[in-house]
Amino acid sequence: MSREPLRERAYYRAFVPVATRWRDNDIYGHANNVVYYSWFDTVVNTWLIEAGLLDLESEAPTGPIGLVVETGCRYAVSVQFPQKLEVGLRVARLGSSSVTYHLGLFVAGEDAPAAEAHYTHVYVDRDSRRPTPLPEDWRTAFAALS
């Protein structure tokens, strides 16, 4: 079975540094797969906060919320504490109410990823939890990562 090569650093539009921690290493001496998913979730939400699309401090938050409906990850190289990592982010697909992100996990300074993931948010109304079209300013922010 042939697999497509992982996407290199130049593919991604934004990068967020990630700190490894001692507890990220599992019994085999590398970061456990659940840790990768935590990093990916943190990076997407960090970008959303920095883009002004996710406000965790407001007493009356507004706008849609993203629910994760699909994730997947391919691993190429083990990472471990105390490595410095960076996660690249790109919007791969922008739908009317959904966004699919591609994420690449890189050891700092490397061009080839240690892992890559995809992650899809469906944006829903806060009250009804039904899909809702993305506001135009959100679409503009996401388009900058395409």
Helices and strands as residue ranges (DSSP letters): G 9-11, E 14-19, G 22-24, H 33-50, E 65-75, E 84-94, E 98-107, E 115-124, H 136-143
